[in-house]
Amino acid sequence: MATLAQLSGRPATRADVPLSGLLRDQVGHAAAALWRSRIVLVFTFVLPLIWLVMIGLVAGDEVVDPATGIRTMQYVTPMAAVLGLVFAAYPPVATALALAREQLILKRVRGTPLPGWTYLVAQVGAAGLLAAAALVVMLVLGVAAYGIEIQWHTALASIVTLGLGIACLASLGLAVGAVAPSASSAQAFTMASAVLMGFVSGLFRVGSQEPAWMAQVGGLFPMRNIADPLRDQFDPRTVGAGWDRGALAVLLAWAIGGLLVAAWALGREPRVAAATSPEAGPGATPRLVAAVGSLRAVAVARPTILRLAIDQAGWAMRVARRNPSTMFFGIVMPIGLYALVCSMYPAPTDQIHDMPIGVWFAGAMTAYGAGVIAFMHLPASLAAARERGTLKRLRGTPVPALAFIAGRVIEVVVLAAVIAILMLGVGSLAFGVRIAAEALPTAAAVLLLGTLSLAACGFALLALVPTARAVSVLTLAILLPLSFVSDIFVAGGIPEPVSAFASIFPLKHVVAALGAALNGGQPSWLDVTVVAAWMVVASVVAVRGFRWESAPGEAPAPGAVRRGRRRRGAHSPG
C-alpha cells in the first residue's frame, strides 16, 4: 500500500516509515554484509569447527566418568559453540561501527528517515543471528558426530545465559567500535582480546589443570561467565535448573558498561584519515609512495638493485608497522600465546618431544609468526596492490621487478627475525628458558629457510588466485588447520594419519627443525629437504604464473576501489 508521502509526492519522513520495517530491513542489510565477509565466516564457523574436530581427533571421545558414561566431547562441544558465539557477536559489531564512523555513515544516517539507534540495533541483531547460527551448527555437529546429549532440564538457563552473553559481547563491540580510531584497529583489538580472553577463560583447555591465577583473572571477564555455566548446564550430573546467578550478574554488568561507554563515545565526531604523504595525492597508496621515493633516488644517483630492494623493504616494514592486524596476528599473538603456554606449566623445563616445553614452543610459535607474515600478510598485501593497479603502475617506473620482489622478501625475513628475538627474550627473561649460543646460527639458518619457503608458497598462491579477498581467506583457511596438526597449537597426541597428512606440507617440518636447532641439536635432513623442496616448487609456480595486474573481469569496477579498499582494510587479517 502506498504511503501518504508517496501519494502526495513529498519526501518520506520518519513518521511515514513503519519502525518495524526499518528494523527488519536494516537487520537484513547488516546480516547480508556479515555473510559476505569471508573473514567473519572463517572465525565464526570454520575456526570453531576445526578446533572441535581436532580435539575429537587428538583427545578422542574418551569416557571421563565410567559411572555415567559421560564422554569428553560432552564438555568440548559447548566450548566450541561459545568460541563461535564470541567471534560472531564481538569483533563484527566493533568493526562495523568503527567503519561506519570512519566513512561518516552515522553522520549521513541522521539526515534520513532512519533513527540512528535503529542502525546500531540492526548491527547487534545481525550479530545475534550469526551467533545463533554458529551455536546451532556446533550443537548439530556435536549431536550428530559425537552423540552429545542436550540437557533439557537446564535448557532455559542455557538459553538465557547464551542470550545475555550475546548481548554482552555485542555491547562490548559497540563500545570498542565507538572509541576505536579506525576499523582496522577495532578489528585487531577485538580479535586480540577475544583470543587472549579465550585462553584465560579455558576455552582452549581440555582436561589439563589451569593455574589458580588464571581462574581468578578469567572470572572477571565475560567469556568465562558464559563458558563455565554452559559447561555445567551440559553436564548430565548437574542437579537442578542450572542457573548461575553470579555469572549472569557479571554479564549484565559488562553489557551495561559497554552501552554506557558506547553512548558516551558516539557523540564525538569521527576522525578522517589523513593522506599518507603530501606528495601522495588523492588515491595514492603507501606502495606507490615507495615507488616515487625510489624514482627520485634513481634520478639522482642511480642506486644499485640491492639499494632499491632495501628501500622497498623499508617502506614495506613501515606499512606493516602501521597495520594493527599484521602486528597483532604476526607478532603480538604468537608471543602472547607463548607466554601463556609457559605460564600454564610449573616449570617450562618439562619435556615434550624430548626437549624442554619452553624451547619447543619458542620454535613452534616463531614458526607460526613467520607463517602469518610470509604466507598471509605478504600475498594478501600484494593481491590488494594488484587489484588497485599499484603493481601495474610500478612497472612504469625505473624500479626493477627484481628489486620490488626482493624488498618484500627482505621485509618478511626481517620481521620473522624480530619475532624470534622477541620470543627468545620473553622465554629467557620471564620463564628462564635457556638457548645455547652455539645453537643460534643453526636456528637462524633454519628460520631463514622456513621463512623463504613459506613466502614462496604465498607467492605461488598469489599467482594462482585472482582476487585479494580470495587470497586472504585461503591463506587463513590453510594456515590455521595446518597449525593445529603441525604441533603448534596442539603439541603431541596427533593421530598417525593426521600427522602423516601434515607431514606433506612444510610448516610441520619448519616447526620440528627449528625446535631441534634451538635445543642444540641438528635438524633432520628430512625436515630440511621437505622445506627446501616446497621452496623450489612454489618458486617455480610463482615465477610462471605471477601477474602484475588483474585479468579482465577481476579488477573492481571504477568508483568501487576506495570502498573495496576500506572493506578489505577492515576485514583482512594481515
N, C-alpha and C positions, 0 to 999 in steps of 0.2 A: 504494500500500500504506500502511495506517495505521501511524504510528509507535507506539512503546511509550508515549509520553506521551499520544497521543490515545486509546489503548485504556484506559489507566489513569485518564484524566480529569484528570491533573495538568498544570500549565502546562509548556510546552515549555522546555527549557534548550538551551544552546549545543551540548551533546553530542548532542542529539536531531536537530539540523538539519544535513543534509549541507553542508559548506563550499562545494562546487561549486554547489549550488543557491542558496545565499545570494549568492555572487558573480554568478551568472547573473542572478538577479532584480534585484540592485542595479544591475548594468550596464544592464539593460533599463530600469529606472526612470530612471536618470541620462540615458541616451540619449534617452528619450522627453521628458524635461524640456528637454534641449538642442534637440531638434527643434521643440518648441513655442515656443522662444524666438526670436521673429522677428528680433531684433537680431543674434543669433548667426548665423542663417542668412544675413542680409544681408551681414555682414562675411566669413563663411566661403565663401559661394558667389557672391553677387551682385557684391560688390566685385572679387574677382579676375577674374570673367568680364568685367565691364565694362572693367577695365584691359586684359585680354588682347585684347578686341575693339577697343578704342580704339587700342591700339598697332598692331594689324593694319591699322586704317584710316589712322592718321596716318603711321606709319613705312613701312607696306607690307611685303609679304613679299619684300623685295629680296634678291637674291643677294649674299652678303657674301664669298664665296670662289669666283670663277669656275672655278678648277681642279677643285673638288669639287662645286660647285652647292649648297653649304650656304646656307640662307636665314635671314633674321632670326628668324623665329618658332621655329626650332630651338632658339634660346637663350632667347627670351622665354617660351615655354610653361612650361619648368621653373620660371622665376621666379614666374609666376602660381600654379603649384602650391605653391610654398613659401609664398607670401603666404596662400593658403587654409589651409595647414597651420598657420601661425603663429596665425591668428585662431581656429582650431578648438581648438588644444591649450593655448593660454596664457591668454587672458582668461576663457574659460568655467570653467576649473578654479579660478582665483583667485576669481572672483565666486561660484561655487557654495560653495566652502569658507568664504569670508567671510560669506555669507548663512547658512550652517549654524551658524557660531559666533554670529552676531548673533541668530538666532532660537533659540539653545540646543538645536539639533537634535543636535549632537555629544554634549552632556551627556545627553540623553534616550536616545541610542543605547546608552550604557553600561548601561542597565537593560533592554536587550532581548537576545535570543539572537544579535544581530548583533555580531561583533567590530568594534571601532572602526576597525581598519586596513582591513577589507573595504569600509567606506563610502568611504574615501579612494581605495582601489584602483579601486573602481567608477567614481568620478568621472574618474580618469585613463583607465580603459578606455573609457568613453563618449566622452571627448575624442579618444582614439586612433581610435575607429571613425569619428567625424565627420571627423577629419583625413584618414583613409584614403579616405573617400568624396569629400572635396574634391579629393584628388590624382587619383583616378580620373576625376572629371568634367573636370578641366583637361586631363589627358592624352588622354582620349577626344575632347574638342573639338579639341585640337591635332592629333591624328592625322586626324580626320575633316575639319576645316575647312582646315588648313594643311599637311597632309601631312608632319608631323614624323616622324622615324624613331626608334624605340626601339633603343638600342644594347645588344644582348643580351650582348655580351662584358663590359659594365660593369654589368649588371643587378643582380648580387649586391651590389656595392659601393653602388649606388644604394639598394637595399632596406635595407641596414644603416645607411647614412647617414640615410635618412629615418626609420627606426625609432628610432635613437638620438636624432635631432633631436626627434621627437615626445615621447620620454621626457624629454629635457632640458627642453623647453618646459613640459611638464606639471609637472615637478618645480619649475621656477621659479614656475609658477602656484600650486602648493601653498605655496611659501614666501611669496609675496605675500598669498595668502588667509589664511595663518596669522598674519601680523603686521598686516594692514590693520585699521583701527578699524571699518570698515563695508563693506558690499557695494558701495555706490556709489563709495567711494574706491578699492577694489580694482579695480573695472572701469575707472575713469578712469585709474588709474596704468598698468594693463596695456595699455589701448588707447593711451595716450600713448607708453609705452616701445616698443610694437610698431611704431607708425607711425614714430617717430624712428629706431629701430634699422633699420627697413626702408629708410629713405633713406640712412642711413650705410652700410648693407650693400649698397647698389647694386641693391635690388630694383626701384626705380622708374627706373633709368637704362638707357637703350638707346643704345648706340653712342658716347655722349659720354665724354670723358676726365674722371675724377674726380681731385680734389686728392690729393696724397700723404698728407696728414694723415688724410683720410677713410678711405683704405685701411688705414692703421695702426690707427686707432681702431676701425674696423669689425671688424678681425681679432680684437679682444678679445671680441666678443660672439657669441652662438650663431648668429644669423641668417646672417651671412656664412660661417660654417663649415658651414652647410647649403647655402647658395645656390651658393657658388663650386665646391665639389666636384660638386654636381649639374649645374651648367653644363658643367663639364669632362666629366662622365660621359655627357652627352647630345651631346657634340661628336664627330662621326664621325671627326675626325682624332686622337682620343685613342688612344694605343697602350697596351696592357696592360689590366689588370683595373680600373683607375680608382680604386684605393684612395688615400685621403688620410689618412694616419695622424695627422698633426698636427691636422687638423680634428676627427677622431674623439676625440682626446685632450682638445681644448678642450670639446667637447660633453659628454664624460664628466665632466670636472671641474665644469662648471656643473651637471650633473644631481646629482652627489654633494653639491655645495654647497647646492643648493636643498633636497634632502632633509634635510640637517643643520639648516638654518635652520627648516624646517617642523617637524621633530621637537622642536627646542628651544622653538619658539613655541607649539606646540599644548598645552603643559602649562599655559598661562595661562588664567585664566577670561575668557570673552568679556565685553566691555563692553555694558551695556544702555543704549540711548539714553535720555537724559533728556527730559522734557516740554519742549515748545518754550517755554513760559512758565508761571508759576504760575497765571495766570488762564485758561490754555488748557483745562485739564481733560482727562479721558480722551477720546481720539479727535479732539481738536481739530487743526486744520491751521494753518500759518502764514497762509494767506489769511483764515481765519475770525478769527484773532487780529487781523489787519489791520482787519477789519470791526468788531471790538469796539473797537479804538482809535479808529476813525473815528466810531463811535456815541457814544463818550464825548465826543469833541470836539464833535459835533453838539449833545449835551445841554447843553454848557457855553456855546458861543459861536456856534453855527450858522454854521460856516465856509462859504465860497463853494465852488462846484463846482471851481474851479481849485485851492483849498487841499486839497480832498478828493482830487483827481486826483494832486496832488504827494505827498500822504501814501500813496496807493495805490502810486505809483511807487517811493517809498522802501521800502515793505515788500516789493515785488516784487524790488527790487535786492538787498535783504538775503537773501531766499530764494535768488535766483540765485547770490549770492556763496557761500552755503553748499552749493551743488550742485557737486561736483567735476566731473561730466560737462559741465555747462554752461560752467564756467570753462575746462576744457581744450579742448573742441571749438570753443568760440566765440572764445576769446581766446588761450590758450597755443599751440594747434596752428597757427593762421594765422600768428602772429608767429614761431614756431619754423620753420615751413616757409619763410617769407620770408627769415629769416636764413640758412637752409641753402641756399636757391637763390642768394642773393647771394654766399655764400662759395664756391660752385662755379665762379664766373666770376672771371678775373683782375682784371677791372675792371667794376663794375656800370654803367659808362658805355657799355658795348657796346650797340648798338642792337637793338631789337626793336619792330615796329610803329611805326617812325620815332621812337622815343623811347628814353631810357636804360633798360636792363633793370631797374635798381633802382627807377625811377619806375613802370614798368608793373606790376611785381609788387607794389609797395606798394598800388596801386589794386586789383589783382586779389585779393590776399589780404584786403584790407579789405572788399571786396565779399563774399568768401566768409564772413568772420567775421560780417558783418551778416546774411548769409543764414542762417547757423546760428542766430543769436539770434532773428531776426524770423520766419523760416519754419519752424524746427524747434523751438526752445525755447518760443516763445510759444504756438503751438497745442497742443503736447504737454502743457504745464503746465495750460492751460485745459481741455483734454479730461479730464485726470486730476481736476481740481477739479470738473468737471461730473459725472463718474462718482461721485465721493464725495458729491455732494449739496451741496458748498460753495457753488456758484453759486446754487443754489435758495435756500439759507438767506440768502445776501446780499441777495436781493430782498425779504426781510422786514425789512431794516434801513433806516435813513434814507440810506444811501449810494446815490446815484443810479447807474443803469446807465451813464450817460454818464461819470461820474467814474471808475468802475471801468475801463471800456474805455480812457478817456484815460490813466489811470495806467499801464496795461500798455503802451500805445503810447509814452508818455514813457520808460518803462523801456528798451525796445529801442532807442530813438533815443539815449539817453544811453550805453548800452553800445556801440552802434556808434561813437559819437564817441570813447569810450575806446579802442576797438580802433584807430581811425585815428590817434589821438595816439600811442599806443604804437608803432604800425607806423612812423610817420614819425620818431619818436625813435630807434628801433633803426636805421633806414636812415641817419639823419643821423650818429649817434654812432659806429656800428660800421662803416659802409660808405661814408661820405662822400656819401650821396645828398642832393642839394640841391633843395628846393622853394621857388620864389619866393614871397615873402609875398603878392604881389598875386594869386597863384593860389589861395590858401586859401579866400577867400569863395565862389568858384565851386565849388571842390571840396566845401566844406561843404554848399552847396545841392544838389549832385548826390547826395551821400551821404544827405542828409535825404530827398530824393525817392525814391531807391532803397530806403532802409530802409522808408519808408512803403508803397511798392509791394509789397515782399516781405512785410511784415506783413499787408497787405490780402489777399495770396494765402494766407497762413497762416490768417487768419480765414475766408476762403472755404472752404478745405479743412476747417476745423473745422466749418463749417456743413453740409458735405456728408457727412462721415464720422462714423459713430456712436460708435465706441469709441476710448479713449485708445491702446490698443495699435495699432490700425489707423492712427491719426494719426501715431504715432511711426515706424512702418515706412514709410508712404507719403512722409512728408516726407524721410526719409533716402534712400529709393529714388529720389525725384525730384531732390533736390539734388546727390547725388554724380554721377550721369551728366551732368547739366547743367553741373557744374563742369568735367568733362573736356572737354566740347565748347564751353565758353564762354570759352576762353583763360585758365583759371585754373591748372589742373594741367598742361595741355598748351597752350603758347603758340605759335601758328602751326602751319602744316602740316596743318590740319584739312581734309579733303576738302570740296569745294564743296557737295555735297548734305547732308552732316552739318552744315556751317556754316550753310546755309540753314535747316535744321530748328531749330538752336539759336537762330537769329535771331527765331523766332516768340515766344520766351519772354523775360522781362525781364532775366534775370541777365546774359546776354551784353552787353546794352546798358548795364547798370549798370557793368560792368567797362570797356567802351570809353569811356563818358562820364567815369568817374572818372579813368581814365588820361589822357585828353585834358586834363581840368581840372588835374590835378596837374602836367602837363607845361607848363602856362602857356597852353594854347590854349582854344578854345571847344568844348564838347561838340556833337556833331552833333545837329541838330534831329530827325533820325530816331530817334536813341537816346533823346532826352528824350521824344519823342512816344510811343514804344512803352512806355516805363516808366510814363508818366502814364496811358496808356490801360489798362494792366493794373491800375493802382491803382484807377481808376474802376470798371472792370468787376468786379474782385474785391470791391470795397467794396459794390457793389450786391448781389452774390451773398451776401456775408456778412450784410448787413442783412436781407435777405429770408429767409434760412434759418437764422440763428443761434438756437440753443436753449439755455436756461439750465438745463435738466435733461435727463437721459437719457430717451429714449422708453421706453414699457413693453416689457420684454424685453431692453433694452440694459443696464440697470443691473446691477451684480454682485449676487449673491444675498446675503441677510443673513448676517453672520458671515464672509463672504469678503472684505469690504472691506479689512481690515487686511492680510490675506495678499496680496491683489492689489496693495495699495499698496507692500508690501515688494518684491514681484517687479518691479513697474514701476520702483521706485527702483533696483533692482539692474541692470536691463537697458535702461533708457532712455538714449539718448544725450544727452539735454538736457532 
